[in-house]
Amino acid sequence: MTLSWTKKLAGTALAASIFVGAAAPGASAAGSAVTIVLDRVPLTASVPPIVTQGATMVPFRTIAEALGISVAYDAAAKTVRATGKDAQGTVKDVRLKVGQSFAAVNGAKETLSAAPVMKNGSVLIPLAFFSRQFGAQVDWNGATKTVTIVSPQRAMRLLGFYAISSYDQRDLLSGFNEVAFGWSQIDDNGVFTLKDANGSKWRWPDAAGDVTPESIVGDVNAQGSRAYLAILAMDGKRQLTKVLTDKTLRDSSIAQLHELAVDNGFGGILLDFEGLGWQDDPKVAKAQLNAYVKQLVETVAPDGIKVSLAVPPPNSAYKGYDYAALAKMADELVLMAYDYGTDAERKKPQPNGLVDQAIKLTLDSGVRKDKLLLALNLDAENETTVGDKLGLAKRYGLAGAAVWRLGIFTEAEKAAVNASVVKKG
């Protein structure tokens, strides 16, 4: 996400090699296991790191794949081949061999601080190698026996929400591949409207001098990004259920969405339909939403208009979402993995463990990772915690990330986002 401020690459390697002061020869003793933390979130490995001969040795495949590096192992030759990019975007083709104290990097010989070792079927290599070759920031804390890794900046698809009061940060629009304009909603009677019918502030905005809603959409299109018309519908007063089940309301909302998209240059429609499956049988709610999405896609697809959905996470109270079916019909799902706990807790940084679980459950439901964007809520996160969530999006190889919303970015949050991700070209 360049977001109109200077792109910052991830920091360079912390050191040429990571050694443990006064470490005893041989591997660290069992009972004092070394742990791995990637982007401030624990990373589970089938084989834990070890400290041997003064070097911190880490499981290559576990960390490499979490950093988006392709890994292949030749058991007969006991060699590992890895292909990935460093922080500057340079492709690295790396070959290592168990027991051999040097590696081949793009054909050139590189000396290792320790030879790779095999342990319980996994190849372990010196931690510093990830820093030198792939741009990850690495650190070793001998007191806590913790390996800390910060992933390098990665290009991915970025979606920004422009809603409520985003006008003052419209200069950030160029940093997104997609922009969802929250300018429509379903009112309490299940009727589609461009007015703020219930205090949500999702409405078609007024012009500000020469700057009009249409001109803002036009600017997004001109930069090669895709503009989405986003529609909000809640179900606290059964208004969403009304529009899903009443044919007249359903047909009218779809027709108006289609017309607005065509007439105003929107290349997509994003449904933010919330609250399903809490008051009704989840199976019934799933079928109703699936039918709506199917009809919408069939209506707008001939005009090249895409359909996306912002969905609550599977580990929420709302069970009326058939993630696999929705992902097959829609172009992408935006996973709103937040709003956990009490009202007070929802305003604080969201628990990384629950966000991690939400991603796993969504992928396990049958959603392809190249169709899934992880959303983060800047009303709750801060400049320290946004990197945690973006790190999880990178760890699982998701298509990208979405940010709620323009208008509330702080300078520190801009810098933190830029350090982790950049708009995919």
N, C-alpha and C positions, 0 to 999 in steps of 0.2 A: 504494500500500500504506500505509494509515494505521497499521496494526499497533499500534493503541492508544496511539501517541504522537502528538504534535501534528503535523498536516500542515504541511509547509513548502513554500511555493511557490518556484519557481526564482527566482534573483536577478533584480533589475531590470536594465535596460540599463546597461552600463558607462559609456557616454558618449553624448551626443546625436549625435555624429558621430566617425568615426575618420579622422584625418588622419595623414600621414606627415611627420615633421619633416624639413625641408630637402630634400624630394623635388624633383627637377627637373621642369619642365613636360613634359608629354607622357607617353606610356605608358612603363612600365618596359621596359628593353631585353630582347630575346630572349637566352636564355642565363642569365638570372637569374629563372627562372620562380617565380611565387608559388604556394604550395601551400595546400590547405585541410585542416584537421584538425577533424573533428566528433566531440565526445565522446571525444577522445583517440585516435580511429581515423581514418587518412587517408580523405578522400572524393575519389574520382576524378571529374573534370569533363571534358567534351568540350572545353571552352574554359577555360584557366586564368585566374585573376584577374589584373587589371592594376592598376597604380598610375598615375593620370593626374591632372594638375592638383592634386596633393596629396591626392587621394581614393583609397581602396581600392575598386575596382569588382569585384564578384563575380558569377558566373553565377547568375541568379535561379532558373531552373527546377531546376537541380541541387540547390541548397541548400534551396529551398522544399519540394520533394517529399521530401527526406530529413527535413524537419521536420514532415511530415504535412500540408503545405499544398497545396490543389488549385490548379493553374495552367492557364490557357488563354491562347493567343496568337492574336491576330487579325493575320495577316500584312499584309492590305490596309491596315488602319488603323495598323499598327505599335504596337498596344497590348497590354498584358499585364493580365490580371485574375487575382487570387489571392484565395482564400477560406480562412481558417483561424482559429485561436484564439490569443490571447495567453496569457501565463502565468496570468492570472486567470480564464481561460475565456471572455473576451469575444470574440464573433465579429467578425472584421475582414474587410471587403470592400474590397480594394485594387485601384486601377487606375492603371497607369503608361503613359507613352507615350515611345517612343524620341525623344530630343532635347528633351524637355520637362522643365524643372527643378522641376516640382511633381507631386505625386500626389494622387489622390482617395482618402480613407480614410473609408469609411462615409458618403460624400458630402461630406466636409469637405476643404478644400484643405490639403495639407501640403507645405511647401517642402523640396526635396532639396538636399543639399550638392553634388551634381553630377547632370546630366541622364543618364538611362539611355542606353547606347550599344549598337549592334549589332556583334557580332564573330563572324565565321564561323558565322552563323545562330543565335547565342545572344544574349539580352539580358543585359547586365551592369548592375547597379545599385549604388549606394553600400552598403557593408557595414553602416553604421550603421542603415540602414532596417530590417534584420531585427531589430535590437535594439529599436528604438523601437516597432515595430508588432507583432511576434510574440513578444517576451519572451525571445529567445535572448540569452545572454551572448556578447559578441564581443570579440575583441582582435586587434591587429595587431602583429607583431614585425618591425620593419624590418630588423634584423640578419640574421634567418634567412629573411625574406620568407615568413612563415607567417601565414595567417589561422586563428585558433582560434575555434571556436564551441562553446558548450555549450547543448544543446537545453533548452527549458523542460520543466517537469514535465508528464507526460501521463498521462491515465487509461487504463488497460488492464486486461485480465483477469489476475488474479494467483492463482497456485496455490502453496500452501505444503505442504511435506512434514512430516508429524508422525510421527517414527519414532525408534527406538533410545532416545533420552533427551530428549524434547521437553517433558516435563511442566512444567518450571520456566518455560517461555516460552509456556504455553497462553494467556496474556493477549493474545498477538499474533494469535490466531486471527481476531479480528474484522477484521483488515486484509486478509483474503483472500476472493476470490470462491469459491475451491475449496480444499479441504484433503484431501490424500491421506494416509490413515492406514496406515503400513507395519506391519501387524499380522498378516500371513500370508505363507507361503512354500511353495515346493516343496522337500521334503527330498532327501537324496542318492539316494533310491530312486525319485524321481519322484512321491512321495505328497504331497498337499496337507496342510498342518498349520498350526495356530495356535501351535505351540511353536517355541522357538529350537533347531532341529535341528542347525544346523551353525555356530553362532557368529556369525551375521549380526546377531543381536539383533532380527530382524523377528519379533515374536511378539505375541499378544494380551496386553495388560498387565494387571497386577493392579490392583485398586481401591486408591485412596489415601484411606481414610476414606469420606466421603460422595461423593467424586469417583470415578466409575467410567468405564470406556471408553464405556459406553452414554450416560452423562450428557454426556460431552465431545462425542460425535457429536450428541446432542440440542441442545447449545448452538450448534453450527455450523449446524444446520438452522434453529434459532430465529432466527438473525441473517440468514436469507435466503441463506446460502451453500450450496454443495453439498459433501457429505461423500463421499469415495471410499474404498472399501476397496482398499488397494494390496497386491499380491502380488508377491513377489520370487522369481525363478527364475534360477539361473545354469546354465551348461552345462559347467563344468570337469570334472565327473564324469558328464557325459551325462545329468544328471537332467532338464534341460529337454527334451532330445530324447526322453527316455522319456515324459514326460507328453504331448508333442505327437504321438507315434506309437503309443502304446499306447491302444487305445480305452477300456479299462476305467479307466485312470488319467485319461485326458482327460475322459471323461464324469463321473467322480467329482469331479474338481476343479471343473468347471463347475457341477455340481449344488450343491456346497458353497458356492461363491462366491455363487451365486444365492440360496441359502437364508439365508446370513449377511447379505447385503445387504438382503433383504426383512425379516428378523427384527430387524435392528438399525438400520434407518433410513438406510442408505447409499443415496444417490441415484446412485452411480456405482461402477464397478470400474475400477481402473487396473492394467494389466499392466506390470510392470517385468521383462521377459524379456530377459536379457542373454547374449551370447556366441555367438549363432547365426551360422553361415556361416564360422566359423574352422576347424572340423575337418571340415566336410562341404561338399558341393557347394552353393554359395549358392542355386542355383535350387531345389534340393530343400528346403532350410531355409525359403526364402520360401514355398513352397507349403504346407509343414506349418504354419507360423505363420498364414498366411492362413486355412487351414481351421479352426484353433482359434478364431481371432477371429470368423469367420463363425458358428460354432456358438454361441459365447458371446453374441454380439449377438442372434441369433435366440432364444436362451433367455431373456435378461433384458429385452429391449426391450418385450415386452407389459406389464411392470410399471413401465415408465417409467424403467428404470435405464440410465444411459449407460455407455459403454465408452471408455476412453482408454488410450493406450500411451505409456510412456516408452521412447524408442528411442535407440540409439547413433547418432552422426553418420555420414553417408555417407563421410567421409574418415577413418574408423577402420578397424581390421583386420577388423571384423565385417560381412560383406556379405550376411547372410541376412535382410534386411529389405526388403520391397517397399513402399516408402514411399507411393507413390500408391495402391496397393490398400488398404493399411491405413487411410489417411486417408479413403477413401471409405466404409469400413465403420464406422470409429470416429468418435467425436464430436470428438476432438482428438488430436494427437500432441505429446508433450513431448520436445523435442530435447535430449538430454544431450550438448551440445558441450563435453566436457571429458575428462579422463583421457588426455591426449595425452602421448606420450613415455615416459620411464623412470618407475619408481616415485617417484624423487625429484622429477622434473619434474611429475608429476601432483599433487603437493602444493603447487605454486607457482601463481600466477595464470596462467591458460591463455592461449596466444598469441592475440591478437586476430585476426591474419590467418587462423588456422585456424578460429576460430569464425565469422568472416565467410564463409569458404569453405564451411563446413558449412551455413550458412543458405542460401547461393546454390544449393548442390547439392541441398538438400532441396526448395526451391521449384522448381528446374529439373526435378526428378523428377516433378512434377505435383501436389505438395501445395499446396493453397490457403493463402494467408497467414492467412486468418481461421480456419484449423484448426490453426495451428502456434504453440506456446509455446516460447520459448527458456529452457532451464534453466541456472541458474548454481549452482555448487557452493561454498558458503561454507567448506568445508574447504580450498579452494584460493585463493579470491579474498579481497580485503580491501576496506577502505573506499574506497580509491582506484580499484580495478579493477572493482568491481561496476558503477560507472557506465558503464564501457566496454561491458560486455555488455548492459546495459539500453539503452544508446544504440543498439546494433545492432538490438535488438528494435524500437525505435522507428523507426530508419532504414528498415527493410524493411516497416514497417506490419504486423508480426505481431500475432496476436490478443492476445498477452500474454507473460508471463514466469512461470517457476516457480523456486522457491528451495529448495535442499537445504541446510539443513533448520532447522526451529525447534529451539531448544536450544543453538545455537552462534552466534546473532547477537550481535555486540558493539554497544555503544551507537553507536560511530562508523559501523558498517555500517548500522544502522537509519536514521541520519540521511542517509547517502549514498543509500540506496534511496528514502527519502521525497523527497529532492531531485529524483530522476529520474522516479519513477512513483508513481501513487496508484491504489488500488482503483477499478475501474470501477463506477459506480453502476447 
